[in-house]
Amino acid sequence: MRIIVAAVGRLKQGPERELSERYRKRAADAGRRLGFRGVEIVEIRESKAREGDKRMIEESIALATVIPEGAVTIVLDELGVNLDSLEFTREIMRWRDAGRPEAVFVIGGADGLAANLRERADLLLAFGAATWPHQLVRIMLLEQLYRAATLLAGHPYHRGQEKK
């Protein structure tokens, strides 16, 4: 299964980009032994439209074009479900074991995502009730993907409490 992170906006050179790339590389390396074909980042240009609704629609259309047919679509959304790291890992394992070719994680821009893209999602995922900058969401997602790969591999990186 190939993992794709499709995000509105480019991370500029600096600590956020470096941390993002570090976790992307770690996730890709750890996942390779588990049947993952890499972790790819697709950056969508931010819309230049003046109105927020138009920006949201243009960005959502651009994001939708990078989602391959048959892919699991996971939209990062503040109103989504909160999964702990073990639950997140189980979802990825379930998709992989079901033979899904790709899992696409979608991160919208400042104006959010169009309703039809959110409705198309197999999962709406939140990282808590707070609103996060999309740069931090990308880093947190990549860290969770790395954590999931290490959990599946039995690596000691994850030291959280197991659910009973």
N, C-alpha and C positions, 0 to 999 in steps of 0.2 A: 504494500500500500504506500502510495506517495502522499506526503503531507504538504499542503500548500497553505501559506498564510497570505491572504489577499488583503491589503491595507491601503486606505486612502492616505496619501502623503508620503513624503520621503523623509527618512531620518537623515539629518545632516551629519557631517563628520563630527565626532566628539564622543563623549562617554556613553551616551544612549546607544549610538550605532555600534560602538565597540562591544558593549554588554549584550546587545541584541545578537550580534554576529557570534559572540562567544557561545551563547546558549543554542543558537541555530546549529552551529558546528557540532557541539556536544550532542545535541539531540540526534542529528544526522548520523554521527559516528556510532553512538550507542544503539540507535534503531536499526542500523544496517544488519546487525547480527540477528535481529528479530523479524526480519521480513519487510522492513520499511525501506523504500527506495529513495530516501533523502527527504530533506526539509527545504522547501523552496519558498522564497519571499517574492511576492509580486506586488510592486508598489504602483498604485493608481494615482495619477495626477489630480490634485485638488481642483475642483471646478472654479472657474473665475466668475461665475454668474453672480449678480448683485443680490438676488433674493435667496434666502436660505432654503426655501422649498425647491427652487430650481437647482441649486447646488446639490441638495440631497438626491434629487432624481437623477441628475447627470452622473453623479458619483456611483449611485446604485446601479445604473445601467452599465457603467464601465466595470464594476465589480462582477456583475452577473455574467459578463462575457468571458470571464476567466474561470468560471466554474464548469469543469468538464461534465459531460453526460454521465450519469451513474455515480457521481461523487456524493459522499456524505457532505452535507452543508451545515456548518456550525457557525451561527452568527453570534458575535460577542455583543451583548445587549444588557444594559443595566437592569432590565426587567426580567432577565432570564433566570434560569435555575442556578443555584450555587452548588457546585459539586466539590467535595473534598478531593484531595489528590488520588486517593484510592478509587473513588467512584469515577473520576476522570479517566484513570488508567483502565478501569473495567470497560468503559464506553469505547475507548480506542481499541482495546483487545477484541471487543465484540464486533466492531466494524471490520477489523483486520481479518478475524476468523470467519466472517460472513463473506469474505472475498471482495469487499468493496475496493475498487481500484485506487481511489483518492479520498482524502478527507480535506475539505477546504474550510479553513477558519477565516471568517470575514470580519474585518474591523473597519467600521465606518469612520467618516470624518466628523468634524465638530457639529454638523447639523443632523447627524444620525443617518438612518437608512430608510429607504422607501418601504412602505408596508408590504408590497408584493415580494420584496426580497426577504424580509423578515418572515413572511408567511411560508415561503419556499423552504425555509430552514428545517433540517431534521432535528436540530437542537438549538435553542436560544440559551446561551451560556453567560453567566455574570461572574464577575470577580468581586462579590460583595455588593452592598447597597450604595456605596459611594460612586460618584462619577469620576472616572480616571482619564487623564490625557491619553490620546491614542498611542503616543510613543511608549508610555509606561505599560499600557495594555499589551502591546506587542512583546515587550520584554517579559512581562509576567506570563504570557501565553507560551513563549518559547522556553521559559524555565520550567513550566508545567509539562511541556512535551518532553523535555530532557528528563524530568523527574519520572514521568510515566515510563520512558524507555528503561531507566535504571530500575524501577520497580519490577518491570517485566523480566529484566535480566537477573534479578536477585542481587543487584549491586547495593552496597550499604549507604548510598547517598541519602535515601529517604529514611529518616529516623522518626517519623510521626507515629502516633498511636494507631494501632490496628483497631478497626471497629469490631466489636463483638457481635 
